[in-house]
Amino acid sequence: MRKSIKVAVLGGSGVYTPGLIIALVNRIDELPEVNIVLSGRTVDKLEKVYLTSAQIVKNTKGKIKVERTIETEKGLEGSDIIINQIRAGGFSARARDEALAEELGVVEEETMGIVGLANALRTIPIVLRYARLVEKYCPEAWFLNFTNPASMVIRAITQKTKLKVFGICDLPEVLSHTISESIGEKRHNLFINYAGINHLGWVTDVIKEGKSIFDRVLEKSGDFKKLGVDPHVIQITEAIPSPFLKYYYHSDKQIEKAKRRGMTRGEELKELEGEFLKAYSDEEFRRDIERVKSLLFRKRYPVWYEYGVVPVLISLFGKAHNTHIIIHKNNGSVDVLEDDDIVETSTFIDQNGIKPISGGVIPVTGMGLLKSVACYERLSVYAMFHPSEDTLLTALMCHPLVPSYSVAKASLPYLMKQVQGR
């Protein structure tokens, strides 16, 4: 195990960043010394998040150190891994995207269809500017992407840079824990065979001690109602879907649910962000780590750090190596997709890097859906680099959650504004 690593966090002023620090502290004995640099543009917000994070590591005897900077280049120099979690335009931009979706009567999800394309047009140019800085100041570092729409962001980075880029989404691992709990098994004793693309994937096998126990999982299909998918779908497909399949299998219900909510998800998250920043402004609150944990766990626990980031850091730089479900360039992992498509599959990670595990099985009922969304992502990234009404329309017409040409066309004035605002 290495003596120390440097972790640069782009978007380090995000209000959930203390969740990363807590997750690191909880597994401190499995890691080398960790030097974290939080990089952000909004000084006041960054300072509040930094002070809270610094308090959390106060009793680690220097095993975990936290710094902050508004000078991105300084934060990147000498880094071993970059965690990209920027949000272009903040939650306000997300809320505007979702308001458009509500007006057009389509699903309000920031990685899908019209909303996903709006997000990509606004976000990818900014991420690429950071990626080029990483190439300059720490070209051998891993680039771990959290920023949505994750698959399209990673596709753009692989096309325009030589970085070692991959992504993590918490949903497959949350699903894996749900499955293990349903059959009374420990998650670490199971190999979960998961395949698809980000926010569109399935568990098609669960293996314990070299033997499939998937029949036991399928027998529990009625226990998976919190995924938002009718259990009958699980019985038909003989696969356990990612929770975001609810947007495809039950799009009508999701659209109606969004209408009843009274505000967009972006507006909800903006309000929550304000609540977190107010708490982080209170010095007495910051000193009470249990209160910080309580706020995070109660309001919107950032499980992506505990289930995703820290286990991967341990595999790359720490004492143990393991399998992880990550987002990466396909290269044959899912044979129904092109090699340069960005997929989400089970992989093995150790100090030598990432090794995709072949055999990413897709349920027959999901193949058409998967291919159409992969095509949408491919054409969306092309449209991002070659923006015009025609390229945008071409991408949208591939997506199953864009119901018609007329709806796609109605979104163009808004989408072109995202292009012009870059």
C-alpha positions in Angstrom: 0.0 0.0 0.0 1.2 3.5 -0.9 2.2 5.9 1.9 -0.1 8.7 0.7 -2.4 9.9 -2.1 -3.7 13.2 -3.2 -7.3 13.5 -4.1 -8.6 16.7 -5.9 -12.3 17.3 -5.8 -13.7 19.5 -8.5 -16.9 21.0 -7.3 -15.6 20.6 -3.8 -17.9 23.3 -2.5 -20.9 20.9 -3.0 -22.9 20.6 0.2 -22.7 16.8 0.3 -18.9 16.8 0.2 -18.7 16.3 4.0 -20.3 12.9 3.3 -17.1 12.0 1.4 -15.0 12.9 4.4 -17.1 10.9 6.7 -16.9 7.8 4.5 -13.1 8.2 4.4 -12.8 8.4 8.1 -15.0 5.3 8.6 -12.5 3.3 6.6 -9.3 5.1 7.5 -7.4 1.9 8.3 -7.8 0.5 4.8 -6.3 3.5 3.1 -2.9 5.3 2.9 -2.7 8.9 4.1 -5.2 10.9 2.1 -4.6 14.6 1.2 -7.8 16.1 -0.1 -8.0 19.4 -1.9 -11.5 20.9 -2.3 -11.6 23.1 -5.4 -14.5 25.5 -5.9 -15.4 28.8 -7.5 -17.8 30.3 -4.9 -15.5 31.4 -2.0 -18.1 31.7 0.7 -19.8 28.3 -0.1 -16.4 26.6 -0.4 -15.3 28.0 3.0 -18.3 26.6 4.8 -18.0 23.2 3.3 -14.2 23.2 4.0 -14.6 24.2 7.7 -17.2 21.5 8.2 -14.9 18.9 6.5 -11.8 20.0 8.4 -13.7 19.5 11.6 -14.6 15.9 10.7 -10.9 14.9 10.1 -9.7 16.7 13.3 -9.1 13.5 15.2 -7.5 11.4 12.5 -4.0 12.4 13.6 -3.2 13.7 10.1 -4.1 10.5 8.4 -6.7 12.5 6.4 -6.0 16.2 5.6 -8.3 18.6 4.0 -7.4 21.8 2.1 -9.4 24.2 -0.1 -8.5 26.4 -3.1 -10.2 28.5 -5.7 -7.0 28.0 -7.9 -7.9 24.9 -9.8 -4.4 24.3 -11.1 -3.0 24.4 -7.6 -5.5 21.8 -6.5 -4.7 19.5 -9.4 -0.9 19.5 -9.3 0.4 16.1 -8.1 -3.0 14.5 -7.7 -3.5 10.8 -8.0 -7.2 10.9 -8.6 -9.7 13.6 -9.5 -13.2 13.5 -8.3 -15.4 15.5 -10.7 -18.7 16.6 -9.1 -19.3 20.0 -10.6 -22.9 21.1 -11.4 -23.0 23.6 -14.3 -25.5 26.3 -13.5 -26.3 24.8 -10.0 -29.7 23.5 -9.0 -31.3 26.6 -10.6 -30.3 25.4 -14.1 -31.7 21.9 -13.3 -35.0 23.4 -12.1 -35.3 25.4 -15.4 -34.7 22.2 -17.4 -37.3 20.4 -15.4 -39.8 23.2 -15.8 -39.4 22.9 -19.6 -40.0 19.1 -19.3 -43.2 19.7 -17.3 -44.4 22.2 -19.9 -43.8 19.7 -22.7 -45.3 16.8 -20.8 -42.1 14.6 -20.7 -40.1 13.0 -18.0 -38.2 15.4 -15.8 -34.9 13.5 -15.3 -31.5 15.2 -15.8 -29.9 12.3 -17.7 -32.7 11.5 -20.1 -34.3 12.8 -23.3 -34.8 16.6 -23.5 -33.6 17.4 -20.0 -30.6 15.2 -20.4 -29.6 16.9 -23.6 -30.0 20.4 -22.1 -27.8 19.3 -19.2 -25.2 17.9 -21.6 -25.0 21.0 -23.7 -24.5 23.2 -20.7 -22.2 20.8 -18.7 -19.8 19.1 -21.1 -17.9 22.2 -22.3 -17.1 23.1 -18.7 -16.0 19.6 -17.8 -13.8 19.4 -20.8 -12.0 22.6 -19.7 -11.3 21.0 -16.4 -10.2 17.7 -18.1 -7.7 19.6 -20.2 -6.2 21.1 -17.0 -5.9 17.6 -15.6 -4.1 16.6 -18.7 -1.7 19.5 -18.2 -1.1 19.2 -14.4 -1.6 15.5 -13.5 -2.0 13.5 -16.8 -1.5 10.1 -15.1 -4.2 10.7 -12.5 -7.5 8.8 -12.6 -10.5 11.0 -13.5 -13.5 9.8 -11.6 -16.7 11.4 -12.9 -19.9 12.0 -10.9 -21.3 14.8 -13.0 -24.5 14.1 -14.9 -25.3 13.2 -17.6 -22.5 10.8 -16.6 -22.4 8.6 -19.8 -22.3 11.6 -22.1 -19.7 13.4 -20.0 -17.4 10.4 -20.0 -18.0 9.8 -23.8 -16.9 13.4 -24.5 -13.8 13.1 -22.3 -12.8 9.8 -24.0 -13.1 11.5 -27.4 -11.2 14.7 -26.6 -8.6 13.6 -24.0 -6.3 10.7 -23.1 -7.3 10.7 -19.5 -8.0 7.5 -17.5 -11.6 8.3 -17.0 -14.4 6.3 -15.4 -17.6 7.1 -13.5 -19.5 5.9 -10.5 -23.2 6.0 -9.8 -24.6 4.8 -6.5 -27.8 3.3 -8.0 -26.3 -0.2 -9.0 -24.7 -0.5 -5.6 -27.9 0.5 -3.7 -29.7 -2.1 -5.8 -27.0 -4.7 -4.9 -27.5 -4.0 -1.2 -31.3 -4.2 -1.6 -30.9 -7.6 -3.3 -28.5 -8.9 -0.6 -30.8 -7.8 2.2 -33.8 -9.4 0.6 -32.2 -12.8 0.6 -30.5 -12.4 4.0 -26.9 -12.4 2.6 -24.0 -10.1 3.2 -23.2 -7.8 0.2 -19.5 -8.5 0.3 -20.1 -12.3 0.0 -21.9 -11.9 -3.4 -20.8 -11.2 -6.9 -23.5 -9.1 -8.6 -23.6 -9.4 -12.4 -24.8 -6.0 -13.6 -24.8 -4.6 -17.1 -26.3 -1.7 -19.1 -25.5 2.0 -19.4 -25.9 4.6 -16.7 -29.4 4.8 -15.3 -30.4 1.9 -17.6 -29.1 -1.4 -16.4 -30.1 -4.7 -14.9 -28.8 -7.3 -12.4 -29.0 -10.6 -14.3 -27.2 -12.9 -11.9 -26.1 -13.1 -8.3 -23.3 -15.5 -7.4 -22.2 -16.9 -4.0 -19.1 -19.1 -3.6 -19.1 -19.7 -7.4 -22.7 -20.7 -7.7 -25.7 -18.8 -8.9 -28.4 -18.0 -6.4 -30.4 -15.8 -8.7 -33.5 -18.0 -8.4 -33.7 -17.0 -4.7 -33.5 -13.4 -5.8 -36.3 -13.7 -8.4 -38.5 -15.4 -5.8 -38.3 -12.1 -3.8 -39.5 -9.9 -6.7 -42.4 -8.7 -4.6 -39.9 -7.2 -2.1 -38.5 -4.8 -4.7 -41.4 -2.3 -4.8 -39.3 0.5 -3.6 -37.5 0.4 -7.0 -40.6 2.0 -8.4 -41.1 -0.9 -10.9 -44.0 -3.2 -10.9 -42.8 -6.7 -9.6 -44.5 -8.3 -12.7 -41.9 -6.6 -14.9 -39.2 -8.4 -12.9 -41.0 -11.7 -13.5 -41.3 -11.1 -17.2 -37.7 -9.8 -17.8 -36.1 -12.3 -15.3 -33.8 -9.4 -14.3 -33.7 -6.9 -11.5 -33.8 -3.3 -13.0 -32.0 -0.2 -11.9 -34.5 2.0 -10.0 -34.3 4.5 -12.9 -36.0 2.0 -15.2 -39.2 3.3 -13.6 -38.9 6.3 -16.0 -39.1 3.9 -19.0 -41.5 1.2 -17.7 -43.8 3.7 -15.9 -43.2 7.0 -17.6 -46.8 8.0 -17.4 -46.8 7.6 -13.6 -43.6 9.5 -13.2 -44.9 12.4 -15.2 -48.0 12.5 -13.2 -46.1 12.2 -9.9 -43.9 15.2 -10.9 -47.0 17.3 -11.6 -48.5 16.5 -8.2 -45.2 17.4 -6.4 -45.8 21.1 -6.9 -42.1 21.9 -7.5 -39.4 20.5 -9.6 -36.7 18.2 -8.1 -34.2 21.0 -8.8 -36.2 23.4 -6.8 -36.4 20.9 -3.9 -32.6 20.4 -4.0 -31.9 24.1 -4.1 -33.9 24.6 -1.0 -32.1 21.7 0.7 -28.8 23.2 -0.3 -29.7 26.4 1.4 -30.6 24.4 4.6 -27.2 22.7 4.5 -25.2 25.9 4.0 -27.1 27.6 6.8 -26.1 24.7 9.1 -22.5 24.7 8.0 -22.3 28.5 8.8 -22.9 27.7 12.5 -19.5 27.1 14.2 -21.2 25.2 17.0 -22.9 22.9 14.6 -19.7 22.2 12.7 -18.0 21.1 15.9 -20.7 18.5 16.6 -19.9 15.7 14.1 -22.9 13.7 15.1 -25.1 16.6 14.2 -23.4 16.9 10.8 -24.0 13.2 10.3 -27.6 13.4 11.4 -28.3 16.3 8.9 -26.7 14.3 6.0 -28.4 11.0 6.9 -31.8 12.5 7.6 -32.1 14.9 4.6 -30.3 13.2 1.7 -27.5 10.8 2.7 -24.8 10.9 0.0 -24.5 7.1 -0.2 -22.5 7.4 -3.4 -19.4 8.2 -1.3 -19.8 5.2 1.0 -20.9 2.7 -1.6 -18.9 4.0 -4.6 -16.0 6.4 -4.1 -14.3 5.1 -1.0 -14.4 1.4 -1.9 -12.8 2.3 -5.3 -10.1 4.3 -3.6 -9.4 1.3 -1.4 -9.1 -1.0 -4.5 -6.9 1.4 -6.4 -4.6 2.6 -3.6 -5.4 0.7 -0.4 -5.3 -2.7 1.2 -8.0 -4.6 -0.6 -9.0 -5.2 -4.2 -12.5 -6.0 -5.2 -15.2 -5.9 -7.9 -17.1 -2.7 -8.5 -19.9 -1.6 -10.8 -18.6 1.4 -12.7 -19.2 3.5 -15.9 -16.5 3.0 -18.5 -15.8 2.6 -22.2 -17.4 -0.6 -23.5 -14.6 -2.4 -25.4 -16.6 -5.6 -25.7 -18.1 -5.7 -22.2 -21.6 -5.5 -23.5 -21.6 -7.2 -26.9 -24.9 -5.7 -28.1 -23.3 -2.2 -28.0 -20.5 -0.6 -29.9 -17.0 -0.7 -28.4 -16.9 3.1 -28.0 -20.3 3.2 -26.2 -20.1 4.1 -22.5 -21.5 1.2 -20.4 -22.0 0.5 -16.7 -20.9 -3.0 -15.7 -19.2 -5.1 -13.1 -15.4 -4.7 -13.1 -12.4 -5.8 -11.0 -10.2 -3.0 -9.7 -6.7 -3.2 -8.1 -3.5 -1.1 -8.0 -2.9 -1.9 -11.6 -6.2 -0.4 -12.7 -9.6 -1.4 -14.0 -10.4 -4.7 -15.6 -13.9 -5.1 -17.0 -15.5 -8.5 -16.5 -16.9 -9.8 -19.7 -20.3 -11.3 -20.0 -22.5 -8.3 -19.5 -25.9 -9.9 -20.2 -28.8 -7.8 -21.2 -32.4 -9.1 -20.9 -33.9 -9.7 -24.3 -36.7 -7.3 -23.5 -34.2 -4.5 -22.8 -32.0 -4.8 -25.9 -34.0 -2.4 -28.0 -34.4 0.1 -25.2 -30.7 0.0 -24.5 -29.6 0.4 -28.1 -31.9 3.3 -28.7 -30.7 5.2 -25.6 -27.0 4.4 -26.5 -27.7 5.9 -29.9 -29.2 9.0 -28.3 -26.1 9.5 -26.1 -23.8 9.0 -29.1 -25.7 11.6 -31.2 -26.2 14.0 -28.3 -22.4 14.2 -27.8 -22.0 14.7 -31.5 -24.6 17.5 -31.3 -22.7 19.1 -28.4 -19.6 19.4 -30.6 -21.6 20.2 -33.8 -24.7 22.1 -32.5 -27.5 22.9 -34.8 -31.3 22.4 -34.7 -30.9 19.4 -37.0 -28.2 17.6 -34.9 -30.2 18.2 -31.8 -33.4 16.9 -33.3 -31.6 13.8 -34.6 -30.4 12.9 -31.1 -33.8 13.5 -29.5 -35.7 11.4 -32.0 -33.7 8.4 -30.9 -34.8 8.6 -27.3 -37.8 6.6 -26.2 -39.0 9.2 -23.7 -39.3 11.9 -26.4 -42.8 11.1 -27.7 -42.8 12.9 -31.0 -41.0 15.0 -33.5 -43.3 18.0 -32.6 -42.3 17.7 -28.9 -38.6 17.5 -29.8 -38.9 20.5 -32.1 -40.7 22.5 -29.4 -37.7 22.1 -27.1 -35.2 23.6 -29.7 -35.4 27.2 -28.6 -34.5 26.3 -25.1 -31.8 23.9 -26.2 -30.2 26.4 -28.5 -30.0 28.9 -25.5 -27.9 26.3 -23.7 -25.6 26.3 -26.7 -25.4 30.0 -26.9 -24.8 30.4 -23.2 -21.6 28.3 -23.3 
